[in-house]
Amino acid sequence: MADPPLLALSDIRFHLGDQTILAGVDLGIAPGERLSLVGRNGAGKSTLLRILAGAPIADSGERFAQPGATVATLPQEPDFTGHATVADYIASALTDSLGPDDYRVAAILDDMKLAGDRDPTTLSGGEARRAALARVLIAEPDVMLLDEPTNHLDLPTIEWLEDKLSKWRGAYVLVSHDRRFLTNLTRAVLWLDRGIVRRLDKGYGEFEAWSNDILEREATERHKLDRLIERETEWAGKSIRARRTRNEGRLRALAALRQQRSQQIGPVGRATIEAGSAEASGALVVTARNITKRWGDKVIVQDFSTRIFRKNRIGLIGPNGAGKTTLLKMLMGELEPDSGTVKLGANLMPVVIDQRRIGLDPDKTPWDTLADRNDHVLVRGHLTHVMTYLREYLFRDEQARQPVRTLSGGERNRLLLAKALAAPSNMIVLDEPTNDLDADTLDLLQEALDDYDGTVLLVSHDRDFLDRLVTSTIVLEGDGTAVEYAGGYSDYVAQCGPRPEPASAAPSRVKDKAPAAPKPVGPAKARLGYKRERALVELPKKIEALQAEVATLQQALADPDLYRRDPKGFQARTTRIGAAQAEIEAAETEWLELEMLREELGV
């Protein structure tokens, strides 16, 4: 006989204005269950967790909790109000606490590598997340409700949390955008879709095929129902006068069919994410040679070199504080290295998507955020009505005029993407873009970046997203070491061997490395030769001259009357642009080959 549930909801209904968020939700959580709660951004996952936790916000329905069962909730944004120190905040979760000096508080502070005497309002995003997790874990509740627990955490801490939850004896419900995290930890899926919850008693790895099958069956049923309504409507038009009395039942049945169809809300459309491409950058986008950076006595990056080519997708990973942002700024030319050189390619037009969402004013509306009180926004060089563009990112019409602060975390992230990706660019820099995004939007973001004609630099702790997207991964270990590996996160793990068992939530987990073997000393290297050395000097000048010629030709072709006045001249300029761009490509390729040969020879 199955154990009775620790928590259960029956016919829970919740509306936000005229929008139905929960439409008769029934679910139960048994002891020891490991559940993932999934659904679109704005579907109501956080609302459902709050109701499970006991918040009296449902319009109707019943919540049952076993007497004596303890429930702890990790919200997306922790509330430190009324707590002077981190230790005081964590201790408040204990009903039998001895206060901030309780031995259990000291133990978990050590696990999480947090200072108990810190003011919690001064914590960084990652530190605040670890403090909130510590407060949930310390009381060892029967049920944990964890809303985006991996947000702002680095990979070592995510792996530590995975290890902790894999050994957890209680039940938990996870809301997370991190597919690898859900796949590794959960054994059943709760799918919140259009107000109802469906349950899959299999792991998250089976969810996509199962949900797609349900949506396909629903589409078939909607098509059949549409055809039936069409036939019945045609009958009603022909017969209502002649057989009004005799057929009232059939007319009532038609009305019922229409009501049934109106209630079969189709799945929300998928966001349309497309990155706007500007003029192509040079073939070699970034060349970094032996760059080093220190902050005081701390070595951030030491003696790191890399080449980044057009259309490369580069991932940067490492513990919080390891120097990912510092390295990123050096590679973009925003920060000078203490030693070594960084050379940027021609025509770079980067766009940066910052995880802090500094581009969003919480008091502005999405409409004004994109169009600044206008009706149209310039999207990839074309004027588009702001409402049309917002719908591409799955915003409802009524949300266009609501303050940004009323949006969910995922909706704010989608708005930031919409704002950034409207601009033309040939390099996209993304700092933790996957936070708060649902799986479908992540898929579309990945597809957009795959199709993007420029270069992508990505800071992320999302292992699945890295594996799907990047061509190479730069790993910072936190001790100044930065190593580039071919492929994504799994390729990095395969190349450097198995990672050590997570032992703590320490923000750094440096692997022992064998010292690099010294380069063999051999006979003096041969020179490049006069012609090659001369070409290395002359080719950049040739490329610059060709680029100037292309710019002049493009300016001439921008004249809308040119074709009417001088059709032959218009055609000649168009032909010459194509030829000049081909010459630029050939010259860049030749220069790259000579540059790599020069470095191999050590000249």
C-alpha positions in Angstrom: 0.0 0.0 0.0 1.4 3.4 -1.0 2.4 5.9 1.7 -0.2 8.7 2.2 1.1 12.0 0.9 2.9 14.5 3.0 1.4 17.3 1.0 -1.6 17.3 -1.3 -3.6 19.8 -3.3 -7.2 19.3 -4.4 -9.0 21.4 -7.1 -6.7 24.4 -6.6 -7.8 27.4 -8.7 -6.0 30.8 -9.0 -6.6 33.7 -11.3 -4.5 36.8 -12.0 -6.9 39.4 -13.3 -8.7 37.7 -16.2 -5.9 35.2 -16.7 -6.3 31.6 -15.4 -3.1 30.5 -13.8 -4.3 27.3 -12.0 -7.5 25.6 -13.2 -8.3 22.8 -10.8 -4.9 21.4 -9.8 -4.7 18.1 -8.1 -1.4 16.6 -6.9 0.3 14.8 -4.0 3.9 14.5 -2.7 4.8 11.3 -1.0 7.7 10.8 1.5 11.0 10.7 -0.3 9.7 11.7 -3.7 12.0 13.6 -6.1 9.9 15.7 -8.4 10.6 18.2 -11.1 8.0 20.9 -11.7 8.3 22.2 -15.2 6.4 24.6 -17.4 6.7 27.8 -19.4 7.8 31.1 -17.9 4.8 32.7 -16.4 2.9 29.4 -16.3 2.5 29.7 -12.5 5.3 27.4 -11.1 6.4 29.8 -8.4 2.7 30.4 -7.5 2.1 26.7 -7.2 5.1 26.3 -4.9 3.8 29.1 -2.7 0.4 27.4 -2.4 2.2 24.1 -1.6 4.1 25.9 1.1 0.8 27.1 2.7 0.4 30.7 1.3 -3.4 31.5 1.4 -3.5 32.9 -2.1 -5.6 30.3 -4.0 -9.1 31.4 -5.1 -10.5 28.0 -4.2 -9.5 24.4 -3.5 -7.9 22.6 -0.5 -4.4 22.0 0.7 -3.6 19.0 3.0 -0.4 18.6 5.0 0.3 15.6 7.3 0.3 16.7 10.9 3.9 17.4 12.0 5.3 17.4 8.5 7.8 20.2 8.0 8.1 22.1 4.7 10.9 24.5 3.7 10.9 26.8 0.6 13.7 28.3 -1.4 12.3 31.3 -3.2 14.0 32.8 -6.3 14.8 36.0 -4.3 15.7 35.5 -0.6 14.3 38.0 1.9 16.9 39.0 4.5 14.6 41.6 6.2 15.1 41.6 10.0 18.3 39.6 10.0 21.5 41.5 11.0 23.9 38.6 10.0 24.0 35.6 7.8 24.2 33.3 10.8 21.0 34.9 12.3 19.2 34.5 8.9 20.1 30.8 8.7 19.4 30.1 12.4 15.8 31.5 12.0 14.9 28.3 10.2 15.4 26.2 13.4 12.5 25.9 15.8 14.8 24.7 18.6 17.7 27.0 17.7 20.2 28.3 20.2 20.7 31.3 17.9 23.5 32.2 15.5 26.0 30.3 17.7 24.1 27.0 17.3 26.6 24.2 16.3 24.4 23.3 13.3 24.7 26.9 12.0 28.5 26.8 12.3 28.6 23.5 10.5 26.5 24.5 7.5 28.3 27.9 7.3 31.5 25.9 7.0 30.0 23.7 4.3 28.8 26.7 2.3 32.0 28.6 2.9 30.1 31.6 4.2 31.0 34.1 6.9 28.3 34.1 9.6 29.0 37.7 10.8 28.4 39.2 7.3 25.5 41.5 6.7 23.3 39.4 4.4 22.3 42.4 2.3 25.9 42.8 1.2 26.2 39.3 -0.3 26.8 38.7 -4.0 24.2 36.8 -6.0 26.0 33.5 -5.5 26.6 34.0 -1.8 23.0 35.0 -1.2 21.9 31.8 -3.0 24.2 29.7 -0.8 22.9 31.4 2.3 19.3 30.7 1.3 20.1 27.1 0.5 21.8 26.8 3.9 18.6 28.0 5.6 16.5 25.4 3.8 18.8 22.5 4.4 19.7 23.1 8.0 16.3 22.0 9.5 16.2 18.8 7.4 12.6 19.3 6.5 10.3 16.5 5.3 9.6 18.4 2.0 11.7 21.0 0.3 10.3 23.3 -2.4 13.3 24.6 -4.4 12.6 27.4 -6.9 15.6 27.7 -9.3 18.2 26.5 -6.8 21.1 26.7 -9.3 20.7 30.3 -10.2 23.9 32.3 -9.5 25.7 29.1 -8.4 29.0 28.1 -10.0 29.7 24.6 -11.3 31.5 23.3 -8.2 28.6 24.4 -6.0 26.0 23.0 -8.3 27.8 19.6 -8.2 28.1 19.8 -4.4 24.3 20.5 -4.3 23.6 17.6 -6.6 25.6 15.3 -4.4 23.7 16.6 -1.3 20.3 16.2 -2.9 21.1 12.7 -4.3 21.6 11.5 -0.7 18.7 13.5 0.8 16.1 11.3 2.6 13.2 13.7 2.4 11.0 14.7 -0.5 11.7 17.7 -2.7 10.2 19.5 -5.7 12.7 21.2 -8.1 11.9 24.1 -10.4 15.0 24.6 -12.6 16.1 25.6 -16.1 19.1 23.3 -15.7 18.2 20.1 -17.6 21.3 18.2 -16.5 20.4 19.0 -12.8 16.8 17.8 -13.3 17.9 14.7 -15.2 20.4 13.7 -12.5 18.1 14.2 -9.5 14.4 13.8 -10.2 12.4 10.6 -10.7 9.0 12.0 -11.7 7.8 15.2 -13.5 4.9 17.5 -12.7 4.1 19.5 -15.9 2.1 22.7 -15.3 0.6 23.6 -18.7 -2.3 25.9 -19.3 -3.5 25.8 -15.8 -3.5 22.0 -15.2 -0.8 19.7 -13.8 0.0 16.4 -15.5 2.3 13.8 -13.9 4.9 11.6 -15.5 6.2 8.8 -13.3 9.6 8.7 -15.0 12.7 10.8 -14.9 13.1 14.2 -16.6 15.0 12.6 -19.5 11.7 11.1 -20.7 9.7 14.4 -20.4 10.2 15.9 -23.9 9.0 12.8 -25.8 6.0 12.4 -23.4 4.9 16.0 -23.6 5.3 16.2 -27.4 3.1 13.1 -27.7 0.4 14.8 -25.5 0.5 18.0 -27.6 0.3 16.1 -30.9 -2.8 14.1 -29.6 -4.4 17.3 -28.4 -3.9 18.9 -31.8 -5.5 16.0 -33.5 -8.5 16.1 -31.1 -8.9 19.9 -31.7 -8.9 19.3 -35.4 -11.6 16.7 -35.1 -13.7 19.0 -32.8 -13.3 21.9 -35.3 -14.6 19.7 -38.1 -17.6 18.6 -36.0 -18.4 22.2 -35.0 -18.2 23.2 -38.7 -20.7 20.5 -39.7 -23.1 21.3 -36.9 -23.0 25.0 -37.6 -23.8 24.4 -41.3 -26.8 22.2 -40.2 -28.0 24.9 -37.8 -28.0 27.5 -40.5 -30.1 25.4 -42.8 -32.5 23.9 -40.3 -33.2 26.3 -37.5 -36.4 27.8 -39.0 -38.0 24.5 -40.2 -37.2 22.5 -37.2 -36.8 25.0 -34.3 -38.7 23.0 -31.7 -37.7 19.5 -32.6 -33.9 20.3 -32.7 -33.4 22.5 -29.6 -31.4 19.6 -28.1 -29.1 19.5 -31.1 -28.6 23.3 -30.9 -27.8 23.0 -27.2 -25.3 20.3 -28.1 -23.7 22.6 -30.7 -23.4 25.4 -28.0 -21.7 22.8 -25.7 -19.3 21.9 -28.4 -18.3 25.5 -28.9 -17.9 25.9 -25.2 -15.7 22.8 -25.1 -13.5 24.1 -27.9 -13.1 27.5 -26.3 -11.8 25.8 -23.2 -9.3 23.8 -25.2 -6.7 26.5 -25.1 -3.9 25.5 -27.5 -0.3 25.5 -26.2 1.3 28.9 -26.1 3.3 29.7 -29.2 7.1 29.4 -29.1 9.2 32.5 -28.8 10.8 33.7 -32.0 14.4 34.5 -31.1 16.7 35.7 -33.9 20.0 37.6 -33.5 20.6 40.4 -35.9 23.8 40.2 -37.9 25.9 43.3 -38.8 28.7 43.5 -41.4 31.0 40.5 -41.0 34.0 40.9 -38.7 37.4 39.9 -39.8 38.2 36.2 -39.9 40.4 36.5 -36.8 38.3 38.1 -34.1 40.5 38.1 -31.1 44.2 37.2 -30.6 45.4 37.0 -27.0 49.1 36.3 -26.4 50.4 35.5 -22.9 48.0 37.7 -21.0 48.3 38.1 -17.3 46.1 40.0 -14.9 46.3 40.5 -11.1 44.1 42.3 -8.6 46.5 43.1 -5.7 48.2 39.9 -4.7 45.6 37.7 -6.4 46.5 36.3 -9.8 43.3 36.2 -11.9 44.8 35.0 -15.2 48.4 34.1 -15.9 50.1 33.6 -19.2 47.0 32.7 -21.2 46.9 32.7 -25.0 44.1 32.0 -27.5 42.8 32.8 -31.0 39.1 33.3 -31.5 37.9 33.1 -35.1 34.6 34.3 -36.7 31.7 32.0 -35.9 33.5 30.4 -33.0 31.3 29.8 -29.9 33.5 30.0 -26.8 32.3 29.0 -23.3 33.9 30.3 -20.1 33.4 28.3 -16.9 34.9 28.2 -13.5 34.1 28.9 -9.8 32.5 32.3 -8.8 35.4 34.7 -8.3 37.7 32.8 -10.6 38.0 35.6 -13.0 35.6 34.8 -15.9 34.3 38.3 -16.2 37.8 39.8 -16.0 39.1 37.5 -18.8 36.0 38.3 -20.8 36.6 42.0 -20.5 40.2 41.5 -21.6 39.2 39.5 -24.6 36.7 42.2 -25.6 39.3 45.0 -25.2 37.5 46.6 -22.3 40.3 45.9 -19.8 44.1 46.0 -20.4 46.1 43.0 -19.3 49.1 43.7 -16.9 51.3 41.9 -19.5 50.8 40.3 -22.8 48.7 41.6 -25.7 45.2 41.4 -27.0 44.5 42.3 -30.6 40.9 42.7 -31.9 39.9 42.0 -35.4 38.3 44.5 -37.8 34.7 45.8 -37.7 33.8 44.3 -34.4 30.2 45.3 -33.3 29.6 43.4 -30.0 26.4 43.3 -28.0 26.5 42.3 -24.3 23.7 40.6 -22.4 24.5 41.0 -18.7 23.1 38.6 -16.0 22.4 41.5 -13.7 19.8 42.8 -16.2 21.2 46.3 -15.8 19.6 47.3 -19.1 16.1 47.1 -17.5 14.4 49.9 -15.6 11.8 48.2 -13.2 9.5 51.2 -13.4 9.4 51.2 -17.2 7.0 49.1 -19.3 8.2 46.5 -21.8 6.8 48.9 -24.5 9.0 51.8 -23.4 12.0 49.6 -22.7 12.1 48.6 -26.4 10.6 51.6 -28.2 11.1 54.5 -25.7 7.6 55.9 -26.1 7.5 55.3 -29.9 5.3 52.8 -31.7 8.1 51.0 -33.6 11.4 49.5 -32.8 14.4 49.0 -35.2 14.8 45.3 -35.3 17.8 44.0 -37.3 17.6 47.0 -39.6 13.8 47.0 -40.1 11.1 49.1 -38.3 8.8 46.7 -36.5 5.7 47.6 -34.4 6.7 47.1 -30.8 3.7 44.9 -30.0 4.5 42.6 -32.9 8.1 42.3 -31.6 6.9 41.7 -28.0 4.6 38.9 -29.2 7.6 37.2 -30.9 9.0 36.8 -27.3 5.7 35.5 -26.0 4.5 38.6 -24.2 0.8 39.1 -23.9 -0.7 42.3 -25.1 -1.7 43.5 -21.6 1.9 43.0 -20.3 3.2 45.6 -22.8 2.0 48.4 -20.6 2.7 46.9 -17.2 5.9 47.8 -15.2 8.9 45.6 -15.7 8.9 44.8 -12.0 5.6 42.8 -12.4 7.3 40.4 -14.8 8.6 37.0 -13.7 12.4 36.4 -13.7 12.1 34.5 -17.0 10.0 37.2 -18.6 12.5 39.9 -17.6 15.3 37.8 -19.1 13.3 37.4 -22.3 12.8 41.2 -22.4 16.5 41.7 -22.0 17.2 39.3 -24.9 14.6 41.1 -27.0 16.3 44.4 -26.4 19.8 43.2 -26.9 19.2 41.0 -30.0 17.3 43.7 -31.9 20.6 45.6 -32.4 22.9 44.5 -35.3 26.1 42.9 -34.2 28.8 40.5 -35.2 29.8 39.4 -31.7 27.4 38.4 -28.9 28.7 38.2 -25.3 26.3 36.5 -22.9 26.8 36.4 -19.1 24.6 33.6 -17.6 21.8 34.0 -20.2 20.0 30.8 -19.2 18.9 32.0 -15.7 15.1 31.8 -15.3 14.5 30.7 -19.0 12.2 27.8 -19.7 13.4 24.8 -21.7 11.6 25.9 -24.9 13.1 29.4 -24.8 16.5 27.8 -24.1 16.2 25.7 -27.2 15.3 28.7 -29.3 18.1 30.7 -27.9 20.5 27.9 -28.7 19.1 27.6 -32.3 19.5 31.4 -32.8 23.1 31.3 -31.6 23.8 28.3 -33.8 22.5 30.2 -36.8 24.2 33.5 -35.9 26.8 34.6 -38.4 29.0 36.2 -35.8 31.1 35.1 -32.8 29.6 34.1 -29.4 31.3 34.4 -26.0 29.3 32.7 -23.3 29.8 32.6 -19.5 27.5 29.8 -18.2 27.2 27.1 -15.5 24.5 25.3 -17.5 26.3 22.1 -18.5 23.6 21.0 -21.0 23.5 24.4 -22.7 27.3 24.4 -23.0 27.4 20.9 -24.5 24.7 21.9 -27.1 26.4 25.1 -28.2 30.1 25.8 -27.7 33.0 24.8 -30.0 35.5 25.2 -27.2 35.6 25.8 -23.4 38.0 28.0 -21.5 38.2 26.7 -17.9 39.4 29.0 -15.1 40.4 27.1 -11.9 40.5 30.1 -9.5 44.3 30.0 -9.1 45.2 32.0 -12.2 45.2 28.9 -14.5 43.1 29.2 -17.6 43.1 26.2 -20.1 41.1 26.0 -23.3 39.6 22.6 -24.2 37.9 21.6 -27.5 34.1 21.1 -27.3 31.7 21.6 -24.4 31.5 20.8 -20.7 31.4 17.0 -21.2 34.3 17.1 -23.6 36.3 19.1 -21.0 35.5 16.4 -18.3 36.5 13.6 -20.7 39.8 15.4 -21.6 40.9 16.2 -18.0 39.7 13.0 -16.4 37.0 12.3 -13.8 36.4 15.2 -11.5 36.9 14.7 -7.7 33.9 13.9 -5.5 32.2 17.1 -4.3 33.3 17.7 -0.8 32.0 21.1 0.0 30.3 24.1 -1.6 33.7 25.9 -1.7 33.8 28.3 -4.7 37.0 26.8 -5.9 38.0 23.2 -6.4 41.4 23.2 -8.0 42.6 20.0 -9.6 46.1 18.8 -9.1 48.0 19.3 -12.3 51.2 17.9 -13.5 53.8 20.6 -14.3 53.9 21.4 -18.0 56.7 19.6 -19.7 59.4 22.0 -20.9 59.6 22.5 -24.6 62.5 20.6 -26.2 65.5 22.7 -27.1 66.5 22.0 -30.6 68.4 23.7 -33.4 67.5 27.3 -34.3 64.3 27.6 -36.2 64.3 28.5 -39.9 63.3 32.0 -40.9 60.0 32.7 -42.6 61.8 34.1 -45.6 61.7 37.5 -47.1 58.5 37.1 -49.2 56.5 35.8 -46.2 57.8 38.4 -43.8 56.9 41.1 -46.3 53.4 39.6 -46.8 52.8 39.7 -43.1 53.4 43.4 -43.2 51.6 44.2 -46.4 48.5 42.0 -46.1 46.9 44.0 -43.2 47.4 47.2 -45.3 45.7 45.5 -48.3 42.8 44.3 -46.1 42.3 47.8 -44.7 42.3 49.4 -48.1 39.8 46.8 -49.4 37.5 47.4 -46.4 37.6 51.2 -47.1 36.8 50.5 -50.7 33.8 48.4 -49.7 32.6 51.1 -47.3 32.8 53.7 -50.1 30.9 51.5 -52.5 28.2 50.7 -50.0 27.7 54.4 -49.3 27.3 55.1 -53.0 24.8 52.2 -53.3 22.8 53.6 -50.4 21.6 56.4 -52.8 18.0 55.4 -53.7 18.3 57.3 -57.1 21.5 55.7 -58.2 20.0 52.9 -60.2 17.6 55.3 -62.0 20.4 57.7 -62.9 23.2 55.3 -63.7 22.1 51.6 -64.0 25.5 50.5 -65.4 27.3 52.2 -62.6 25.0 50.6 -60.0 25.7 47.2 -61.5 29.5 47.8 -61.7 29.6 48.9 -58.0 27.5 45.8 -56.9 29.9 43.5 -58.8 32.9 45.2 -57.4 31.7 44.8 -53.8 31.4 41.1 -54.2 34.8 40.8 -55.7 36.4 43.0 -53.0 34.8 41.0 -50.2 36.2 37.8 -51.8 39.7 39.5 -51.9 39.4 40.4 -48.3 38.5 36.8 -47.4 41.5 35.5 -49.3 43.9 38.0 -47.9 42.7 37.3 -44.3 43.1 33.5 -44.9 46.6 34.0 -46.2 47.6 36.3 -43.3 46.2 33.8 -40.8 48.2 31.0 -42.3 51.4 33.0 -42.3 50.8 34.2 -38.7 50.3 30.6 -37.4 53.4 29.5 -39.3 55.4 32.4 -37.7 54.3 31.4 -34.2 55.1 27.7 -34.9 58.6 28.7 -36.0 59.0 30.9 -32.9 60.0 33.9 -35.1 
